[in-house]
Amino acid sequence: MSTGKLTIDLDAIAANWRALDGMTNCATGAVIKADAYGLGADRVGRALLKAGARQFFVAYAEEGADLRQAIGPDASIYILSGHMSGDTDMIADLALTPVLNSLDQLTRHFEALPGRPFGIQLDTGMNRLGMEWDEWSAVAGIALAQGPDLVMSHLACADEPDHPMNAYQLDLFRRMTEGTGVPLSFAATGGILLGKDYHFEITRPGIGLYGGQPFAAARPVVRLDLPVAQVRHLEAGEVVGYGNSWQARRPTRIASVVAGYADGLLRSLSNKGALWAGNTPCPLVGRVSMDTITVDVTDLEEVPSALTMIGPNQSVDDLASVAGTIGYEILTSLGSRYNRRYHSA
Ligand SMILES: *Cc1c(COP(=O)(O)O)cnc(C)c1O
């Protein structure tokens, strides 16, 4: 074993999907964009199909095309970026459902693929994707006459339950969709936790499936163990790594561990993070380099063959807060060089 070992628990992902599904009385989709938040859209997609998911959401048509090959014909695959120029063949050949975001996209879809499935995204204040009030008022009649599968919008502040933006967006979404008779989708992970007013007909959890905040009750999904390549002794006063950014204050043992920022160990963890030997934390010292990090293992009786970066003592969100980011970025940064193992019963 020369590269890190990334263990992905597919049973935990399925259990998280079922737990989120159990919080609502509506259909529960699954957001598996960005290769299922870095964990492998083909394996995750098949596990969730088996768990019962029938509505999948990805960002781009290319992701949808790959997912269709992995999960077969029995589920809807929604494309959140909509129907972009150049997507038409993929959408048609692989039976993808674009979520149309603008008048331009509506026109493109109705002209290129009349009668083929589509959804609609409305902007309720996030100002990212979707049609705003005026644009929607102008085209709603035409669009609804074509029979969309779904009308959706997205919350900007759902991970802050007390944020006034939540109720503001909910009110606007209700007014924009009143009387349409189309299945509505509003809640991602955070929105599910806000309660039943936010659930409508289909939810779209992503991060919660993968064990991340704000779904505090999630089962952990990821474990990352990194092999030790070399251990050396330093005298007090010696330095470690690029830029001499760390200096030993006592006789020190340093383990060189083979993973770096090219594997998603963010450089902001330099001189901040820790790896674990069982229940003992070992500080990451010196700068994170491309393929290597250096760890102070002086206080260990015995240096194990691998140290744990993500595991029982350090969750994805713990690591994110040390790195100054969010769990989403930690997961989607996980590199392609790890030896991946998928667990399922
Ligand atoms: C990413 C995304 C989701 C999933 O959000 P989570 O916070 O990961 O649950 C749902 N809907 C849209 C439109 C998204 O972009």
The ligand as an SDF file (V2000), in Angstrom:
LIG
                    3D

 15 15  0  0  0  0  0  0  0  0999 V2000
  -26.0000   21.2780   -4.3200 C   0  0  0  0  0  0  0  0  0  0  0  0
  -27.4760   21.4880   -4.4020 C   0  0  0  0  0  0  0  0  0  0  0  0
  -28.3490   20.7400   -3.5920 C   0  0  0  0  0  0  0  0  0  0  0  0
  -27.8640   19.8520   -2.4610 C   0  0  0  0  0  0  0  0  0  0  0  0
  -27.5380   20.6680   -1.3650 O   0  0  0  0  0  0  0  0  0  0  0  0
  -26.9920   20.0860    0.0170 P   0  0  0  0  0  0  0  0  0  0  0  0
  -26.7930   21.2880    0.8550 O   0  0  0  0  0  0  0  0  0  0  0  0
  -25.7110   19.3880   -0.2960 O   0  0  0  0  0  0  0  0  0  0  0  0
  -28.0000   19.1450    0.5530 O   0  0  0  0  0  0  0  0  0  0  0  0
  -29.7130   20.8490   -3.8300 C   0  0  0  0  0  0  0  0  0  0  0  0
  -30.1910   21.6800   -4.7870 N   0  0  0  0  0  0  0  0  0  0  0  0
  -29.3840   22.4440   -5.5530 C   0  0  0  0  0  0  0  0  0  0  0  0
  -29.9730   23.3390   -6.5670 C   0  0  0  0  0  0  0  0  0  0  0  0
  -28.0030   22.3890   -5.3780 C   0  0  0  0  0  0  0  0  0  0  0  0
  -27.2120   23.1750   -6.1280 O   0  0  0  0  0  0  0  0  0  0  0  0
  1  2  1  0
  2  3  1  0
  2 14  2  0
  3  4  1  0
  3 10  2  0
  4  5  1  0
  5  6  1  0
  6  7  2  0
  6  8  1  0
  6  9  1  0
 10 11  1  0
 11 12  2  0
 12 13  1  0
 12 14  1  0
 14 15  1  0
M  END
$$$$
